[in-house]
Amino acid sequence: MTLRQFFLILRARTRIIFFALIGTVLIALAVVLILPRQYTASTAVVIDVKSPDPVAGMLLPGMISPSYMATQVNVATSDRVAQRAVRILRLDEDQAAREKWQSTTDGKGDFVAWLAAGLEAKLDAAPARESNVINISYTAADPDFAAKVANAFAQAYIDVNLDLKVEPARQNAKWFDDQTRVLRDRLEMAQRALSQHQQKTGIVTTDATIDFETAKLNELSTQLTAVQAQASDSRSKSKPTGGPETLTEVIQNPLISALKTDVARAEARLRESSVNLGRNHPQTQRTESELASLRGRLASETKKIADSINTNYESSRQKENDLRAAIERQKAHILGLAKQRDEVSVLQRDVESAQRTFENVSQRASQARLESLSVQTNAVLLNPATVPTDPSKPKIKLTLLVAVFLGLLLGVGLALVLELMNRRVRSSDDVLDVVGVPVLATLGGTSSTLARRGFGRRRLPRPAHAATTHWIADGGRP
């Protein structure tokens, strides 16, 4: 079928197309007039994803993810939000609604959930394109009720959004409070153990005590070195190779020097007296007696000095032994203090670790407690719903336009079906398709004129050769 044949068929079937169009439009108009009016009220909620959290002071990374807005739309259309909206509207207090629920479900299930499901059926929530705004719409026969439900859903969404933010914080606050009590007890136990150990050992500051004891050890070591030097010197003097008279202490002793001088004088007098008076003279004998006394005193003083050196040597040896023992005891005492210091250090580290953990958990507990008391949310009502004045359903203009399109489509379809059921010749192309011979000439005129001449509905006999001329009536059958 060519385009020309198609338009010829439409022109021939204009009446059918017209009646199909008018019928479809009238049916659509009747449906529009019969259907009840539906009103749609819309409200908008803006989601703030750029402002930091007022308690934590930082921007949550999950709020900037692409799925965040889709999640918020799901929350806005959830059963929890719907049930909160039912309670805001106090529909659960409506006795007529309860009786309807009783008759519909025989009292099975939850009444609030049943009401929420009825509201969800006519609710629509969608994010605005390329923005952080969620549009919440509700459709109902009563425009006032539609506006109230839309605003109730917006408020319910904001409340649930706050609950979803606060509930985890409350659980965290409770958990942190329990952990704080446990860590406080652990810190007190660690402090008690440290205090008991300090009272038992008498150590308050381990480093200062060890420094003091180390200084004492160093002092004892210095004294031991001095005593060892003194003992070595005394040992060398206790057995002189030239006798006690060669000792420095003896030589440098003033009393010894004086006695030696007196002995030398007495010896001189004795020699003089022996020469002048003789050995038996009483003066000579008295001089000998004086000389012997001086020599005895000199030997006695020399012996005293030598005995003093020996005594010093023995005393130095004893003092050296005592210092060695004191040093060993001091070393053992320092080692004991070091061990006690290590024990105290372990206890102090336990206390410090418990203190840090307790402070960190206490800080997190305070933050979680503040978050649990928060009354701020990132969802804010942007545009409250107003009572709609024009119905949203049915849409008369759109319905009529669709009816016109469907009517034309139906009319064209009927025309084509009727044409196929009762095929007619409407052009020379149809003759070529039906008869199979070319058309040499076509008689002009209207269908009524040709009909009066006898060519209206009569098929012409097929000629014996292809050159035969066919007279075709406009609108006649082949």
Legacy VTK file of the C-alpha trace (Angstrom):
# vtk DataFile Version 3.0
C-alpha trace
ASCII
DATASET POLYDATA
POINTS 478 float
0.000 0.000 0.000
1.371 3.317 -1.064
0.990 6.540 0.850
-1.431 7.832 -1.807
-3.600 4.740 -1.436
-3.516 5.178 2.354
-4.776 8.765 2.150
-7.449 7.818 -0.388
-8.716 5.171 2.021
-8.800 7.716 4.860
-10.712 10.188 2.682
-13.178 7.533 1.707
-13.647 6.439 5.339
-13.773 9.918 6.849
-17.187 9.351 8.382
-16.042 6.249 10.270
-12.943 8.030 11.570
-15.041 11.008 12.647
-17.567 8.875 14.555
-14.754 6.882 16.213
-13.081 10.115 17.302
-16.300 11.647 18.641
-17.199 8.421 20.458
-13.828 8.130 22.124
-13.844 11.777 23.208
-17.386 11.468 24.602
-16.476 8.310 26.532
-13.360 9.991 27.930
-15.363 13.067 28.910
-17.958 10.901 30.621
-15.241 9.073 32.555
-13.677 12.376 33.581
-17.021 13.652 34.807
-17.808 10.423 36.663
-14.423 9.973 38.413
-14.123 11.721 41.797
-11.846 14.703 42.115
-8.418 14.036 43.679
-6.283 16.804 45.215
-2.500 16.594 45.682
-0.714 18.624 48.375
3.086 18.854 48.311
5.688 19.894 50.841
9.472 20.111 50.595
12.170 19.154 53.098
15.767 20.280 52.592
18.650 18.063 53.759
21.755 19.908 54.943
24.806 17.825 54.012
27.451 20.577 54.193
27.227 21.850 57.757
29.413 19.988 60.307
27.945 18.095 63.203
27.320 20.553 66.093
28.677 18.111 68.709
31.467 16.309 66.871
32.434 19.444 64.936
33.168 17.573 61.709
31.383 16.638 58.511
30.251 13.027 58.385
31.594 11.364 55.204
28.451 9.279 54.694
26.315 12.384 54.182
28.049 13.277 50.915
27.758 9.836 49.327
25.443 9.483 46.295
23.236 6.970 48.105
22.508 9.322 51.006
19.558 11.075 49.355
18.116 7.745 48.166
18.335 6.486 51.748
16.543 9.577 53.025
13.741 9.044 50.490
13.367 5.467 51.711
13.210 6.739 55.281
10.539 9.297 54.313
8.358 6.531 52.829
9.037 3.965 55.563
6.434 2.404 57.854
7.969 4.107 60.871
7.428 7.566 59.386
3.905 6.624 58.310
3.014 5.406 61.789
4.440 8.591 63.288
2.298 10.602 60.852
-0.782 8.607 61.949
-0.099 9.577 65.557
0.536 13.210 64.620
-2.812 13.324 62.798
-4.455 11.372 65.692
-6.073 9.047 63.224
-5.634 6.215 65.723
-8.156 8.022 67.946
-10.857 8.006 65.236
-13.579 5.560 66.273
-15.007 5.276 62.745
-11.611 4.280 61.386
-11.242 1.685 64.132
-14.650 0.196 63.307
-13.692 0.014 59.643
-10.457 -1.756 60.603
-12.409 -4.191 62.744
-14.786 -5.011 59.923
-12.033 -5.269 57.316
-9.421 -7.311 59.210
-11.559 -8.840 61.996
-9.264 -7.140 64.489
-6.116 -8.877 63.227
-2.840 -7.025 63.077
-1.959 -3.570 64.338
-4.453 -0.746 63.921
-1.785 1.959 63.520
0.104 -0.124 60.956
-3.140 -0.618 59.011
-3.784 3.114 58.959
-0.153 3.773 57.971
-0.418 1.335 55.074
-3.509 3.199 53.845
-1.635 6.507 53.929
1.446 5.069 52.221
-0.669 3.954 49.247
-1.278 7.577 48.238
2.085 8.990 49.315
4.838 9.980 46.939
8.346 11.146 47.899
11.116 11.934 45.443
14.316 13.982 45.555
14.499 17.091 43.456
16.882 16.869 40.542
20.483 17.854 41.382
19.546 19.228 44.816
19.204 18.160 48.435
15.441 18.728 48.570
12.912 15.927 49.043
9.393 16.595 47.747
6.648 14.818 49.695
3.206 14.673 48.062
-0.096 13.183 49.179
-3.242 12.731 47.139
-6.759 12.619 48.644
-10.334 13.534 47.811
-10.335 16.205 50.535
-7.823 19.021 49.828
-7.605 19.978 53.518
-6.842 16.377 54.509
-4.222 16.089 51.730
-2.395 19.175 53.034
-2.550 17.936 56.638
-1.209 14.501 55.699
1.641 15.966 53.632
2.683 18.248 56.488
2.319 15.378 58.972
4.607 13.179 56.862
7.187 15.966 56.620
7.140 16.486 60.380
7.205 12.739 61.006
10.206 12.391 58.712
12.066 15.141 60.585
11.230 13.494 63.938
12.306 10.049 62.743
15.474 11.491 61.245
16.293 12.967 64.651
15.456 9.665 66.362
17.725 7.768 63.985
20.502 10.163 64.901
19.865 10.183 68.653
19.089 6.500 69.281
22.598 5.223 68.410
24.050 8.049 70.506
21.910 6.964 73.466
23.056 3.380 73.097
26.666 4.554 72.818
26.235 6.791 75.868
24.881 3.877 77.916
27.708 1.610 76.795
30.343 4.264 77.496
28.850 4.916 80.946
29.173 1.217 81.779
32.737 1.156 80.488
33.523 4.317 82.462
32.457 2.650 85.708
34.530 -0.441 84.917
37.594 1.626 84.014
37.164 3.803 87.109
37.228 0.703 89.293
40.283 -0.566 87.427
42.046 2.773 87.924
41.243 2.780 91.634
42.598 -0.777 91.963
45.821 0.208 90.189
46.239 3.277 92.391
45.522 1.215 95.496
48.129 -1.386 94.519
50.720 1.351 93.908
49.966 3.031 97.242
50.210 -0.256 99.154
53.535 -1.075 97.514
54.909 2.378 98.334
53.793 2.061 101.946
55.352 -1.404 102.156
58.697 -0.402 100.675
58.760 3.182 101.925
59.605 4.426 98.431
57.871 7.555 97.305
60.155 8.720 94.513
62.199 5.835 93.203
64.583 7.851 91.043
65.531 10.277 93.826
66.076 7.436 96.308
68.278 5.477 93.909
70.266 8.612 93.087
70.875 9.239 96.786
71.951 5.645 97.419
74.173 5.705 94.339
75.840 8.844 95.667
76.496 7.036 98.951
78.016 4.111 97.056
80.259 6.470 95.145
81.350 8.110 98.390
82.167 4.728 99.939
84.138 3.822 96.834
86.107 7.061 97.175
86.796 6.354 100.850
87.883 2.805 100.004
90.316 4.123 97.438
91.784 6.544 99.991
92.011 3.844 102.668
93.633 1.425 100.224
96.258 4.041 99.391
96.844 4.710 103.083
97.091 0.979 103.853
99.552 0.481 101.022
101.715 3.334 102.358
101.522 1.964 105.906
102.443 -1.498 104.712
105.539 -0.177 102.960
106.596 1.686 106.147
105.900 -1.131 108.561
108.979 -3.076 107.452
111.609 -0.555 106.360
114.789 -1.977 104.880
117.109 0.313 106.917
115.321 -0.015 110.225
112.848 2.235 112.000
115.423 5.070 112.128
115.115 5.450 108.338
111.419 6.166 108.421
110.404 9.586 107.261
108.170 10.051 110.276
111.122 9.293 112.553
113.521 11.508 110.707
111.068 14.401 110.529
109.866 14.044 114.119
111.057 17.120 116.125
111.267 15.185 119.403
113.476 12.583 117.796
115.584 15.321 116.313
115.909 16.990 119.736
116.776 13.688 121.424
119.380 12.985 118.764
120.875 16.399 119.417
120.874 15.756 123.164
122.488 12.344 122.599
125.178 13.914 120.430
125.900 16.523 123.131
125.971 13.894 125.844
128.364 11.787 123.802
130.626 14.829 123.358
130.635 15.601 127.052
131.265 11.917 127.793
134.328 11.859 125.551
135.577 15.089 127.048
134.995 13.886 130.582
136.624 10.546 129.916
139.711 12.259 128.571
139.946 14.915 131.265
138.556 13.153 134.303
138.735 9.455 133.508
136.066 6.830 133.149
135.703 6.253 136.846
135.078 9.856 137.692
131.594 10.520 139.059
130.934 13.227 136.446
131.899 10.831 133.695
129.660 8.168 135.132
126.811 10.686 135.468
127.269 11.680 131.838
127.215 8.002 130.824
124.022 7.519 132.806
122.459 10.596 131.137
123.568 9.376 127.716
122.057 5.965 128.313
118.804 7.596 129.406
118.714 9.756 126.258
119.445 6.766 124.073
116.632 4.835 125.790
114.236 7.670 125.248
115.310 7.915 121.576
114.781 4.202 121.039
111.459 4.366 122.880
110.239 7.274 120.766
111.430 5.588 117.586
109.661 2.404 118.628
106.488 4.368 119.327
106.540 5.864 115.845
107.127 2.457 114.273
104.370 0.920 116.387
102.103 3.799 115.369
102.788 3.059 111.692
102.014 -0.623 112.223
98.858 0.322 114.086
97.822 2.600 111.248
98.465 -0.218 108.794
96.288 -2.628 110.753
93.641 0.043 111.186
93.722 0.794 107.460
93.351 -2.898 106.661
90.410 -3.185 109.030
88.855 -0.011 107.646
89.407 -1.304 104.102
87.605 -4.518 104.959
84.798 -2.582 106.601
84.470 -0.326 103.547
84.444 -3.322 101.215
81.648 -4.890 103.256
79.780 -1.566 103.328
80.138 -1.244 99.562
78.779 -4.751 99.036
75.867 -3.993 101.324
75.249 -0.716 99.507
75.343 -2.498 96.152
72.859 -5.076 97.396
70.687 -2.258 98.749
70.801 -0.415 95.415
69.946 -3.609 93.554
67.006 -4.119 95.878
65.931 -0.531 95.270
66.237 -1.071 91.526
64.025 -4.120 91.797
61.525 -2.189 93.872
61.770 0.662 91.383
60.921 -1.714 88.555
57.953 -2.992 90.527
56.865 0.563 91.269
57.393 1.504 87.611
55.157 -1.348 86.516
52.487 -0.246 88.948
52.874 3.373 87.857
52.543 2.373 84.197
49.421 0.434 85.093
48.052 3.523 86.800
48.995 5.777 83.861
47.504 3.382 81.309
44.310 3.053 83.332
44.231 6.845 83.715
44.611 7.477 79.954
42.010 4.864 79.075
39.621 6.256 81.669
40.069 9.812 80.392
39.556 8.797 76.744
36.450 6.786 77.534
35.146 9.561 79.785
35.598 12.057 76.970
33.781 9.802 74.488
31.067 9.184 77.070
30.555 12.929 77.493
30.402 13.409 73.720
27.944 10.516 73.298
25.851 11.911 76.138
25.708 15.307 74.406
24.791 13.642 71.114
22.013 11.697 72.835
20.570 14.984 74.135
20.724 16.670 70.731
17.527 18.224 69.378
19.039 19.336 66.069
18.774 17.496 62.777
19.957 18.198 59.269
16.400 17.969 57.855
14.456 21.244 57.772
10.963 21.943 56.452
11.408 24.138 53.385
7.866 24.678 52.079
4.847 23.561 54.107
1.978 22.099 52.140
-0.959 24.392 51.387
-4.525 23.432 50.583
-4.698 22.768 46.812
-7.428 24.617 44.926
-7.323 22.664 41.650
-7.731 18.914 41.464
-4.750 16.882 40.335
-6.894 13.955 39.136
-8.529 13.508 36.739
-6.677 15.844 34.368
-9.319 16.982 31.866
-7.054 18.512 29.246
-4.600 15.663 29.243
-7.415 13.113 29.199
-9.106 14.808 26.237
-5.830 15.033 24.337
-5.208 11.348 24.931
-8.826 10.607 23.909
-8.385 12.547 20.663
-5.213 10.648 19.873
-6.774 7.293 20.724
-9.954 8.202 18.782
-7.962 9.058 15.677
-5.917 5.923 16.065
-9.073 3.848 16.540
-10.788 5.477 13.554
-7.809 4.884 11.278
-7.619 1.305 12.470
-11.320 0.723 11.792
-11.008 2.301 8.353
-8.134 0.021 7.439
-9.932 -3.053 8.763
-13.104 -2.270 6.836
-11.061 -1.576 3.722
-9.337 -4.914 3.998
-12.635 -6.692 4.563
-14.289 -4.964 1.555
-11.526 -4.041 -0.859
-12.355 -1.251 -3.342
-10.622 0.296 -6.335
-9.726 3.869 -5.491
-6.942 4.617 -8.004
-5.246 3.346 -11.123
-2.687 1.666 -8.901
-5.478 -0.501 -7.466
-6.432 -1.609 -11.023
-2.862 -2.611 -11.717
-2.697 -4.538 -8.432
-6.068 -6.298 -8.945
-6.348 -6.859 -12.743
-2.656 -7.043 -13.532
-2.858 -4.913 -16.757
-1.876 -1.297 -17.248
-4.522 1.441 -17.382
-4.654 3.264 -20.676
-7.244 5.892 -19.796
-9.470 6.956 -16.933
-12.893 8.527 -17.348
-13.327 11.548 -15.218
-16.482 12.400 -13.335
-18.165 11.884 -10.067
-19.286 8.577 -8.760
-22.983 9.509 -9.167
-22.569 10.335 -12.861
-20.754 7.112 -13.572
-23.329 5.195 -11.648
-26.123 6.563 -13.818
-24.180 5.403 -16.835
-23.978 1.886 -15.546
-20.349 1.792 -14.355
-20.926 2.152 -10.576
-20.684 -1.331 -9.197
-20.167 -3.591 -12.162
-16.987 -5.460 -12.877
-15.934 -5.113 -16.533
-15.171 -8.331 -18.392
-11.520 -9.133 -18.881
-10.448 -8.356 -22.499
-8.678 -10.813 -24.777
-5.499 -8.721 -24.983
-3.680 -6.237 -22.796
-4.410 -3.260 -25.028
-8.122 -3.274 -24.174
-9.312 -0.040 -22.578
-10.968 -0.364 -19.126
-13.569 2.045 -17.991
-13.232 2.306 -14.213
-15.839 3.989 -12.123
-14.547 5.971 -9.160
-15.438 3.994 -6.061
-16.551 0.852 -7.948
-15.339 -2.654 -7.266
-13.080 -4.409 -9.802
LINES 1 479
478 0 1 2 3 4 5 6 7 8 9 10 11 12 13 14 15 16 17 18 19 20 21 22 23 24 25 26 27 28 29 30 31 32 33 34 35 36 37 38 39 40 41 42 43 44 45 46 47 48 49 50 51 52 53 54 55 56 57 58 59 60 61 62 63 64 65 66 67 68 69 70 71 72 73 74 75 76 77 78 79 80 81 82 83 84 85 86 87 88 89 90 91 92 93 94 95 96 97 98 99 100 101 102 103 104 105 106 107 108 109 110 111 112 113 114 115 116 117 118 119 120 121 122 123 124 125 126 127 128 129 130 131 132 133 134 135 136 137 138 139 140 141 142 143 144 145 146 147 148 149 150 151 152 153 154 155 156 157 158 159 160 161 162 163 164 165 166 167 168 169 170 171 172 173 174 175 176 177 178 179 180 181 182 183 184 185 186 187 188 189 190 191 192 193 194 195 196 197 198 199 200 201 202 203 204 205 206 207 208 209 210 211 212 213 214 215 216 217 218 219 220 221 222 223 224 225 226 227 228 229 230 231 232 233 234 235 236 237 238 239 240 241 242 243 244 245 246 247 248 249 250 251 252 253 254 255 256 257 258 259 260 261 262 263 264 265 266 267 268 269 270 271 272 273 274 275 276 277 278 279 280 281 282 283 284 285 286 287 288 289 290 291 292 293 294 295 296 297 298 299 300 301 302 303 304 305 306 307 308 309 310 311 312 313 314 315 316 317 318 319 320 321 322 323 324 325 326 327 328 329 330 331 332 333 334 335 336 337 338 339 340 341 342 343 344 345 346 347 348 349 350 351 352 353 354 355 356 357 358 359 360 361 362 363 364 365 366 367 368 369 370 371 372 373 374 375 376 377 378 379 380 381 382 383 384 385 386 387 388 389 390 391 392 393 394 395 396 397 398 399 400 401 402 403 404 405 406 407 408 409 410 411 412 413 414 415 416 417 418 419 420 421 422 423 424 425 426 427 428 429 430 431 432 433 434 435 436 437 438 439 440 441 442 443 444 445 446 447 448 449 450 451 452 453 454 455 456 457 458 459 460 461 462 463 464 465 466 467 468 469 470 471 472 473 474 475 476 477
